[in-house]
Amino acid sequence: MDAASIDPFAVKGDAGVDVFHRVAEPDQRRSRFECIASADAAGRITAHHARARRHPEAVRAALARLDAAPALHAPMALADPASYPDPGAPGRPLDLFVYLDFLRAFAVAEMAIARFADTLDGPGAPPLADTAAALRLLLDFNRTARARPICEAAWPGLMRRAMAPGAGGRDTAGYALRVMGDLMLRMGEPARALTAHEAALRLGETRFRRRRAIVAAQTVGDGGALQRHLHAFKARWGLPPDLAALAETPQEARP
């Protein structure tokens, strides 16, 4: 299947329904899945990715297809072919294969996350690259419940790296903190998300990291931090229209 030709699709998640898309990684001869939006029990949709913000109708269509396909909700046992869904039952024959591919990727990710979680109980800290990889999987699959204890365990070590003198240039730690910040936002902890994103910026500044700090500051309602990050973005790259509009909106500084 060509990743570019696959429509977003919906799966029940930790706090509602998650909408995913598939991302091709031709350099690594593989593809991966990434959560681009979530809908809570009241039907409120939160976009996590630019594709969901640009194409909200595709997110709504994915949610509607999930509701309209009873076969996607039917019990199935891997050892019982009689319980397997009819390929045409989800509504479109390709949909069954998309979900089967997602099942494979989800299982591989869960095993990797479990292996990493086991290392947290061992002596010493796990390798930083392993921490970053596990956090990325948790974010891609929007596993916020699984992520909470792992973030708590990894937080002190990552923050020590970020706050150490001469910490700049430690890109793996910065990447891990940026991903952790996004997880914190999804877990409803915007203040800690802002702290994580600002720590990531200490380790290396990129447009994307600065944008994520802006989102966290706006979410937590910290007007001072929001303007500070907007000014830093403007000084280095100039403000695109969406950030320019945000900069012109009066903001209340957090007490």
C-alpha positions in Angstrom: 0.0 0.0 0.0 1.2 3.5 -0.8 1.2 5.6 2.4 0.2 8.7 0.5 -3.0 7.0 -0.9 -4.3 5.9 2.5 -7.0 8.0 4.1 -6.8 8.8 7.8 -8.6 6.1 9.9 -9.9 6.0 13.4 -9.1 3.7 16.4 -10.3 3.7 20.0 -7.7 5.3 22.2 -6.8 5.9 25.8 -9.2 8.9 26.2 -11.6 8.7 23.2 -11.0 8.0 19.6 -7.7 8.6 17.8 -7.3 9.3 14.1 -4.1 8.1 12.4 -2.3 8.4 9.1 0.5 6.4 7.7 3.8 8.1 7.0 6.2 6.7 4.4 9.9 6.5 5.3 11.5 5.5 2.0 15.1 6.0 3.3 14.4 3.3 5.9 12.2 1.2 3.5 9.3 1.3 5.9 6.4 3.3 7.0 5.0 4.2 10.4 1.7 5.3 11.9 1.1 8.6 13.6 -1.8 9.9 15.6 -2.9 13.2 14.0 -6.1 14.0 16.0 -8.2 12.8 18.8 -11.9 13.1 19.7 -13.2 12.9 23.3 -16.4 11.4 24.5 -18.3 14.6 23.8 -17.0 14.6 20.2 -14.6 17.5 20.6 -11.7 17.1 18.2 -8.1 18.1 19.0 -5.7 18.3 16.1 -2.2 17.1 16.9 -0.7 17.4 13.4 -0.7 19.9 10.6 -2.6 17.5 8.3 -5.5 17.4 10.8 -5.5 21.2 11.0 -5.4 21.6 7.2 -8.0 18.9 6.5 -10.5 18.7 9.4 -13.0 17.1 7.0 -10.7 14.1 6.6 -10.6 13.7 10.4 -14.4 13.9 10.6 -14.7 11.4 7.7 -12.4 8.9 9.5 -14.5 9.2 12.7 -17.7 8.7 10.7 -16.4 5.6 9.0 -15.5 4.0 12.3 -19.0 4.6 13.6 -20.6 3.2 10.4 -18.6 0.0 10.3 -19.9 -2.6 12.8 -17.2 -5.1 11.6 -14.5 -2.9 13.1 -16.1 -3.3 16.6 -16.8 -7.0 16.4 -14.9 -9.5 18.6 -12.1 -11.3 16.8 -9.7 -14.1 17.9 -6.5 -14.5 16.1 -6.7 -18.3 16.4 -10.2 -18.4 15.1 -10.5 -17.7 11.3 -14.3 -17.9 11.7 -14.2 -14.7 13.7 -12.1 -12.8 11.1 -14.0 -9.9 9.4 -15.2 -10.2 5.9 -12.8 -8.1 3.8 -15.6 -6.0 2.5 -17.4 -5.6 5.9 -15.6 -2.4 7.0 -17.1 -0.7 4.0 -14.1 -0.5 1.7 -11.9 -3.6 1.0 -8.7 -1.7 1.6 -9.8 -0.7 5.1 -9.3 -4.2 6.5 -5.7 -4.3 5.3 -5.0 -0.8 6.7 -6.2 -2.0 10.1 -4.2 -5.3 9.8 -1.1 -3.2 9.0 -1.8 -1.0 12.0 -2.2 -4.1 14.3 1.3 -5.3 13.2 2.9 -1.9 13.8 1.0 -1.4 17.1 2.2 -4.8 18.4 5.8 -4.1 17.5 5.6 -0.7 19.2 4.1 -2.2 22.3 6.8 -4.8 22.6 9.5 -2.1 22.2 7.8 0.1 24.8 7.5 -2.8 27.2 11.2 -3.7 26.8 12.1 -0.1 27.5 9.8 0.1 30.6 11.6 -3.0 32.0 15.0 -1.2 31.8 13.6 1.6 34.1 13.7 -0.8 37.0 17.3 -1.8 36.4 20.5 -0.3 37.6 21.5 3.0 36.0 19.6 5.1 33.4 18.7 3.5 30.1 20.6 4.9 27.0 19.3 8.2 25.9 18.6 7.0 22.4 16.4 4.3 23.8 14.5 6.8 25.9 13.9 9.1 22.9 12.8 6.1 20.7 10.3 4.9 23.4 8.8 8.4 23.9 8.4 8.7 20.1 6.5 5.5 19.9 4.3 6.6 22.8 3.5 9.8 21.0 3.0 8.3 17.6 0.4 5.8 19.0 -1.0 8.4 21.5 -0.4 6.0 24.4 -0.9 8.6 27.1 -1.8 6.2 29.8 1.4 4.1 29.1 3.4 7.3 28.8 2.7 8.8 32.2 4.9 6.5 34.4 7.6 6.5 31.7 7.6 10.3 31.5 7.8 10.5 35.3 10.8 8.1 35.3 12.6 9.9 32.5 11.9 13.5 33.5 14.6 14.0 36.2 17.5 12.7 34.1 16.5 14.7 31.0 16.0 17.9 32.9 19.4 17.5 34.5 21.0 17.2 31.1 19.2 20.3 29.9 20.1 22.4 32.9 23.8 21.4 33.1 26.3 24.0 32.2 27.3 23.9 28.5 24.3 21.7 27.7 23.7 23.0 24.2 24.2 20.6 21.3 22.9 17.5 23.1 20.4 16.9 20.3 19.1 13.5 21.4 18.2 14.8 24.8 16.6 17.9 23.2 14.5 15.7 20.9 13.4 13.5 23.8 12.3 16.6 25.8 10.4 18.0 22.8 8.5 14.7 22.4 7.9 14.5 26.2 6.5 18.1 26.0 4.0 17.0 23.4 3.0 14.0 25.5 2.6 16.3 28.5 0.2 18.5 26.5 -1.9 15.5 25.5 -1.9 14.3 29.2 -3.4 17.7 30.2 -0.2 19.0 31.8 0.5 22.2 29.8 2.7 23.8 32.5 5.1 20.8 32.5 4.9 20.7 28.7 6.1 24.3 28.6 9.0 23.4 30.9 9.9 20.5 28.7 9.8 22.5 25.5 11.9 25.3 27.0 14.4 22.7 28.2 14.5 21.2 24.7 15.3 24.7 23.3 18.2 25.0 25.7 19.7 22.0 24.0 19.2 23.2 20.5 16.9 25.7 18.8 14.8 24.8 15.8 11.7 26.3 14.3 9.6 23.3 15.3 10.7 23.3 18.9 10.1 27.0 19.2 6.6 26.5 17.8 5.9 23.8 20.3 6.9 26.1 23.1 4.5 28.7 21.7 1.7 26.2 21.7 2.4 25.1 25.2 2.6 28.7 26.5 -0.7 29.5 24.8 -2.3 26.4 26.2 -1.2 27.1 29.8 -2.2 30.8 29.5 1.3 32.2 30.2 1.2 35.4 28.3 4.7 36.4 29.2 6.2 33.1 28.0 4.1 33.3 24.9 5.4 36.7 23.9 9.0 35.7 24.8 8.8 32.7 22.4 7.1 34.7 19.7 9.8 37.4 19.9 12.5 34.7 19.7 10.8 33.1 16.7 10.5 36.5 15.0 14.1 37.5 15.6 15.4 34.3 14.0 12.9 33.4 11.3 10.3 36.1 11.0 6.7 35.5 11.9 4.4 33.5 9.5 0.8 34.7 9.3 -0.6 32.5 12.0 2.1 33.5 14.5 1.8 37.1 13.5 -1.9 37.1 14.2 -1.2 35.5 17.6 1.4 38.1 18.4 -1.1 40.9 17.7 -3.7 39.4 20.0 -3.7 40.9 23.5 -2.5 38.3 26.0 -2.9 38.3 29.8 0.3 37.5 31.6 0.0 34.6 34.0 0.1 35.8 37.7 
